Amino acid sequence: MLEEDERIRRIVCLDIKAPRTAASRSRVYEIDLTQPSAEERLAEIFGAEGVDTVVHLAFLPSPAHATAWAHELESVGTLHVVNACRRTRVRKLVMWSQTLLYGAHPTNPNFLSERHPLRASRDEPFFLDKLEAEEEVLRFGNPGKGRIVTVLRTAPILGPNVDTFLTRYLGRRLVPTVMGFDPLWQFLHEADAVAAFQLAVVRDAPGIYNITGDGVLPLHTVIRLVGRTAFPLPRTVARAMAGALWIAQLGEAPPSFCDYLQYLCVADGRAARQKLGFVPLYTSREAVVEFGSAQRLRDVRLLSERTA
């Protein structure tokens, strides 16, 4: 989408490995944010290319067992990015964050605004690294520096091309849930996520924004729409099973994520509409339905491969 936008003069892509194909207006550089030399290399590229806007997307969509490496990538890597921006003429920094950082709690309001504190467990490395990264990025936009910081906290992203711990969880034949709980969930379609970041690039809208699809769905409805079967477990059993599977590297997430199977973590997306101009094309339900359709096609392909 940015490639087709005439307001964008040049696109500079940075990744640990260059893609096989790149658009004609894109320049591609390989860089590893976990390396001590990353800041120097970033500053060199930003300066040489005249970069004025940076979109920072180098965050893991799923919990990792290699927590030390994940910390170097997300927390320390973000420090490299921010320092390189400070050393060059970068005017705007856009960051990907997640509404999961609000945490799932029994005291949460029905809709969490951007002013609500981020209460995801700091004992969980997946959350802690992202919390530290967001704090560092926000410091880049301190008043008086003439810089713009836009943080997009996306709801869980679904779509036919998305592969995260959540899509793998919903892709199970039997989807574990916590007995007696059916929390409301919201989602963001992958196409709407891309559109939100494009808006953040082309419009100057400093601040933090929840990026969500319209509507919410009970977890058991989500599971049914995906064509799966809920498998309710007592809370203690669910946590014990999640912990055992995580240790054995057979589960999608550590046991702390069971909180999201019990309590609300639904964000208010009105600020993004009013200030960023973001209007999702897909509702939460439509995102789930499309993901479910793609999941069923994968099921058919797997079945045909096994019987071939």
Backbone torsions as a table, in degrees:
resi	resn	phi	psi	omega
1	MET	NA	-42.5	177.9
2	LEU	-65.5	-33.5	179.8
3	GLU	-60.3	-31.0	-177.7
4	GLU	-90.9	-5.1	-176.6
5	ASP	-87.0	116.9	-176.9
6	GLU	-67.9	-15.9	178.1
7	ARG	-75.3	-14.7	-179.3
8	ILE	-96.8	116.0	-177.2
9	ARG	-77.0	-40.7	-176.9
10	ARG	-153.7	147.1	177.0
11	ILE	-117.4	125.4	178.2
12	VAL	-110.5	117.6	-177.2
13	CYS	-103.4	129.2	178.8
14	LEU	-121.4	128.6	178.5
15	ASP	-156.6	165.1	-179.1
16	ILE	-67.3	-25.7	177.3
17	LYS	-141.7	131.4	-178.1
18	ALA	-66.4	140.7	177.2
19	PRO	-67.4	159.1	-179.6
20	ARG	-66.7	-33.7	178.3
21	THR	-128.1	147.2	178.2
22	ALA	-136.8	147.4	179.9
23	ALA	-67.4	158.9	-173.2
24	SER	-64.2	-29.5	-178.3
25	ARG	-93.6	9.6	-176.1
26	SER	-104.7	143.2	170.3
27	ARG	-112.1	135.3	-173.6
28	VAL	-118.1	132.6	176.3
29	TYR	-129.6	142.2	174.1
30	GLU	-93.1	132.2	179.3
31	ILE	-153.0	143.8	179.2
32	ASP	-114.7	110.2	-176.3
33	LEU	-68.5	-11.5	178.8
34	THR	-84.1	-6.5	-178.7
35	GLN	-87.8	143.3	179.9
36	PRO	-59.4	-25.8	-178.2
37	SER	-83.9	2.5	-173.5
38	ALA	-61.6	-42.7	-178.3
39	GLU	-60.1	-46.2	-179.2
40	GLU	-62.3	-43.2	-179.6
41	ARG	-66.3	-41.6	177.5
42	LEU	-61.2	-46.6	-179.7
43	ALA	-60.9	-38.7	178.4
44	GLU	-62.4	-45.5	-179.3
45	ILE	-68.5	-46.5	179.9
46	PHE	-57.5	-42.8	-179.0
47	GLY	-68.5	-45.9	-177.1
48	ALA	-65.9	-34.4	-177.1
49	GLU	-92.1	-5.4	-178.5
50	GLY	64.9	38.1	-177.2
51	VAL	-67.3	129.8	176.3
52	ASP	-115.9	-13.5	178.6
53	THR	-134.4	129.8	178.9
54	VAL	-118.7	130.3	174.0
55	VAL	-109.1	112.5	-174.1
56	HIS	-98.0	108.1	-176.1
57	LEU	-118.7	6.9	-172.2
58	ALA	-79.1	68.0	179.2
59	PHE	-132.7	142.6	-177.9
60	LEU	-74.7	132.4	178.7
61	PRO	-80.8	-8.9	-177.7
62	SER	-139.0	151.7	176.1
63	PRO	-59.7	145.3	-179.2
64	ALA	-117.2	146.7	173.9
65	HIS	-76.4	-28.7	178.0
66	ALA	-82.2	74.1	-172.0
67	THR	-67.8	-33.8	179.4
68	ALA	-65.5	-43.3	177.8
69	TRP	-65.1	-42.1	179.6
70	ALA	-61.5	-38.5	178.1
71	HIS	-64.0	-43.1	178.6
72	GLU	-63.2	-38.3	-179.5
73	LEU	-69.6	-50.3	-169.6
74	GLU	-88.2	-53.7	-176.4
75	SER	-76.9	-57.2	-180.0
76	VAL	-69.6	-38.3	178.6
77	GLY	-60.8	-38.7	176.6
78	THR	-64.5	-37.7	175.9
79	LEU	-60.4	-41.2	176.0
80	HIS	-60.2	-44.7	-178.7
81	VAL	-62.9	-48.3	-177.5
82	VAL	-64.2	-43.2	179.6
83	ASN	-64.1	-38.9	177.2
84	ALA	-65.1	-37.1	176.3
85	CYS	-63.5	-41.3	-179.7
86	ARG	-64.2	-34.8	-175.8
87	ARG	-79.3	-12.5	-176.9
88	THR	-122.5	-165.0	-174.4
89	ARG	-99.0	30.6	176.9
90	VAL	-67.5	125.6	-177.0
91	ARG	-98.6	-29.7	-174.8
92	LYS	-134.7	137.2	176.7
93	LEU	-126.0	119.9	178.9
94	VAL	-109.5	131.4	-175.9
95	MET	-124.9	141.9	171.7
96	TRP	-88.1	123.7	172.5
97	SER	-129.6	-174.6	-174.3
98	GLN	-137.9	145.3	177.4
99	THR	-68.5	-17.2	176.2
100	LEU	-58.9	-22.1	-178.6
101	LEU	-68.6	-15.4	174.2
102	TYR	-67.7	-23.9	-178.1
103	GLY	82.9	152.8	176.5
104	ALA	-103.3	116.2	-174.8
105	HIS	-138.0	149.5	178.2
106	PRO	-66.3	-18.2	-179.5
107	THR	-95.0	2.0	179.8
108	ASN	-63.2	142.7	172.2
109	PRO	-70.5	171.7	-179.3
110	ASN	-60.9	-37.2	178.3
111	PHE	-134.0	129.3	-177.4
112	LEU	-93.6	121.1	176.7
113	SER	-84.4	170.2	179.5
114	GLU	-64.3	-18.6	179.2
115	ARG	-81.4	-12.1	-178.6
116	HIS	-69.1	138.4	-180.0
117	PRO	-63.2	149.3	176.4
118	LEU	-83.9	111.2	-172.0
119	ARG	-117.1	20.0	172.7
120	ALA	-63.2	148.8	-173.6
121	SER	-63.0	122.2	175.8
122	ARG	-76.2	-5.8	173.8
123	ASP	-79.7	-11.9	179.5
124	GLU	-98.8	113.7	-176.3
125	PRO	-54.6	-35.2	-179.9
126	PHE	-57.6	-38.4	178.7
127	PHE	-82.9	-45.0	-174.7
128	LEU	-57.6	-45.4	-179.0
129	ASP	-60.8	-40.0	-179.3
130	LYS	-73.2	-35.0	176.1
131	LEU	-64.3	-44.5	178.2
132	GLU	-63.8	-40.1	179.7
133	ALA	-64.0	-43.7	-180.0
134	GLU	-64.1	-40.2	177.7
135	GLU	-60.8	-41.3	-179.5
136	GLU	-67.0	-42.1	179.9
137	VAL	-64.2	-42.1	-179.4
138	LEU	-63.8	-31.0	177.3
139	ARG	-66.1	-27.0	178.1
140	PHE	-62.6	-28.5	-177.5
141	GLY	-95.9	23.5	179.0
142	ASN	-53.5	141.0	-177.7
143	PRO	-56.5	147.8	176.0
144	GLY	93.6	-7.7	-177.8
145	LYS	-97.3	-8.6	-179.0
146	GLY	71.0	21.4	-178.8
147	ARG	-106.0	155.0	179.3
148	ILE	-117.7	129.7	174.3
149	VAL	-121.6	126.6	176.3
150	THR	-124.3	119.1	178.9
151	VAL	-109.1	122.4	178.5
152	LEU	-105.1	110.2	176.1
153	ARG	-92.8	101.6	-176.2
154	THR	-86.4	143.8	167.8
155	ALA	-65.7	164.0	177.4
156	PRO	-50.4	128.8	-173.8
157	ILE	-91.2	131.7	176.7
158	LEU	-125.9	153.5	177.1
159	GLY	166.7	169.8	-177.3
160	PRO	-65.8	-18.1	-177.1
161	ASN	-108.8	8.2	-175.2
162	VAL	-94.3	133.9	176.7
163	ASP	-131.1	101.6	179.9
164	THR	-136.0	175.8	176.8
165	PHE	-60.0	-31.9	-179.3
166	LEU	-71.3	-42.8	178.8
167	THR	-66.2	-34.0	177.4
168	ARG	-71.0	-36.0	176.0
169	TYR	-62.6	-48.4	-179.4
170	LEU	-72.4	-15.1	179.9
171	GLY	-85.3	-7.5	177.6
172	ARG	-66.5	147.4	175.8
173	ARG	-61.8	-47.4	174.3
174	LEU	-109.6	116.9	-175.5
175	VAL	-97.8	113.9	-179.0
176	PRO	-64.9	135.8	173.2
177	THR	-132.2	171.1	179.2
178	VAL	-98.4	123.8	-175.8
179	MET	-57.5	130.6	178.0
180	GLY	89.5	0.2	-178.6
181	PHE	-125.9	142.2	177.0
182	ASP	-147.7	68.8	-173.6
183	PRO	-66.8	154.2	174.9
184	LEU	-78.6	138.6	177.2
185	TRP	-123.6	156.7	172.6
186	GLN	-132.6	159.1	-175.2
187	PHE	-140.3	168.3	176.2
188	LEU	-132.2	127.5	177.6
189	HIS	-70.4	145.7	-177.2
190	GLU	-58.1	-35.7	179.2
191	ALA	-67.1	-36.9	177.4
192	ASP	-69.4	-33.3	176.6
193	ALA	-62.5	-44.7	178.1
194	VAL	-61.8	-43.4	-179.6
195	ALA	-62.6	-37.7	179.9
196	ALA	-64.1	-41.7	179.9
197	PHE	-69.3	-34.4	175.9
198	GLN	-62.9	-42.4	177.3
199	LEU	-60.9	-41.7	-179.0
200	ALA	-65.5	-28.1	178.6
201	VAL	-76.2	-46.6	-171.9
202	VAL	-87.0	-15.2	178.6
203	ARG	-116.9	141.8	176.5
204	ASP	-88.6	100.8	-177.6
205	ALA	-135.5	76.4	-178.7
206	PRO	-62.4	145.3	177.6
207	GLY	133.2	-174.7	179.4
208	ILE	-110.1	134.6	-176.7
209	TYR	-134.1	131.9	169.3
210	ASN	-79.9	127.3	-179.6
211	ILE	-113.0	108.9	-173.1
212	THR	-136.5	156.1	166.9
213	GLY	-79.7	159.3	178.7
214	ASP	-74.0	145.0	174.0
215	GLY	87.8	161.6	177.2
216	VAL	-133.1	159.8	-178.9
217	LEU	-138.4	138.9	170.9
218	PRO	-62.6	145.5	-177.2
219	LEU	-54.6	-42.4	-178.4
220	HIS	-67.0	-28.7	174.4
221	THR	-69.3	-40.4	176.7
222	VAL	-57.3	-48.5	-178.5
223	ILE	-60.9	-41.4	179.4
224	ARG	-65.9	-41.5	-179.6
225	LEU	-65.0	-30.1	179.0
226	VAL	-79.4	-10.0	179.0
227	GLY	85.6	24.4	179.8
228	ARG	-110.6	176.5	-179.5
229	THR	-118.9	128.3	178.1
230	ALA	-71.3	144.0	-179.7
231	PHE	-126.7	83.7	-175.4
232	PRO	-66.8	137.6	178.5
233	LEU	-131.8	147.9	171.8
234	PRO	-57.8	148.8	-175.1
235	ARG	-51.5	-49.6	-176.9
236	THR	-64.3	-37.9	178.8
237	VAL	-68.2	-42.3	-180.0
238	ALA	-60.2	-44.9	-179.8
239	ARG	-67.7	-41.6	179.4
240	ALA	-63.6	-42.4	179.7
241	MET	-66.3	-42.7	178.8
242	ALA	-61.4	-41.3	179.4
243	GLY	-64.5	-43.7	-179.7
244	ALA	-65.4	-43.1	179.1
245	LEU	-65.6	-37.0	179.9
246	TRP	-67.0	-44.2	178.9
247	ILE	-61.9	-37.7	179.2
248	ALA	-80.4	0.8	-178.2
249	GLN	58.8	37.5	176.7
250	LEU	-114.5	-8.3	-178.4
251	GLY	-103.5	164.0	-177.6
252	GLU	-81.5	-27.3	-173.7
253	ALA	-156.9	157.6	177.6
254	PRO	-69.3	168.0	-172.9
255	PRO	-63.8	-21.1	179.4
256	SER	-61.4	-21.7	-179.6
257	PHE	-74.0	-8.5	174.7
258	CYS	-62.3	-23.1	176.8
259	ASP	-56.4	-36.6	-177.4
260	TYR	-74.8	-11.8	174.7
261	LEU	-90.2	-2.0	-177.9
262	GLN	-118.8	-41.1	-168.3
263	TYR	-121.6	162.3	-179.8
264	LEU	-67.0	142.0	165.8
265	CYS	-150.3	71.7	-174.4
266	VAL	-116.1	127.3	-173.9
267	ALA	-99.6	152.4	177.0
268	ASP	-90.4	117.6	-176.2
269	GLY	-98.4	14.3	-175.0
270	ARG	-66.3	-35.4	-177.7
271	ALA	-62.8	-37.8	179.2
272	ALA	-64.9	-35.6	176.3
273	ARG	-66.3	-46.7	-172.1
274	GLN	-74.8	-39.3	-172.4
275	LYS	-105.0	-32.2	-179.1
276	LEU	-97.8	-20.7	-177.8
277	GLY	79.1	22.6	-178.5
278	PHE	-85.2	122.4	175.8
279	VAL	-127.3	112.2	-177.0
280	PRO	-67.0	142.3	176.4
281	LEU	-83.8	-24.1	-177.5
282	TYR	-115.7	138.0	171.0
283	THR	-78.7	168.6	175.3
284	SER	-57.6	-42.5	-179.6
285	ARG	-62.4	-43.9	-179.3
286	GLU	-64.7	-36.6	176.9
287	ALA	-63.6	-42.0	178.8
288	VAL	-65.3	-44.5	-178.3
289	VAL	-62.0	-43.4	180.0
290	GLU	-66.8	-40.2	175.9
291	PHE	-61.4	-42.8	179.3
292	GLY	-61.6	-39.7	178.3
293	SER	-63.1	-43.5	178.1
294	ALA	-64.7	-36.8	179.4
295	GLN	-64.9	-40.9	179.9
296	ARG	-66.8	-36.0	176.0
297	LEU	-63.6	-39.9	176.8
298	ARG	-63.5	-39.4	178.2
299	ASP	-60.1	-43.0	-179.4
300	VAL	-64.4	-42.6	179.6
301	ARG	-63.4	-43.4	179.3
302	LEU	-62.4	-41.2	179.9
303	LEU	-64.7	-42.3	-179.5
304	SER	-66.7	-34.8	178.2
305	GLU	-67.4	-36.8	-179.1
306	ARG	-72.0	-31.9	-177.2
307	THR	-92.4	-7.5	-178.1
308	ALA	-71.1	NA	NA
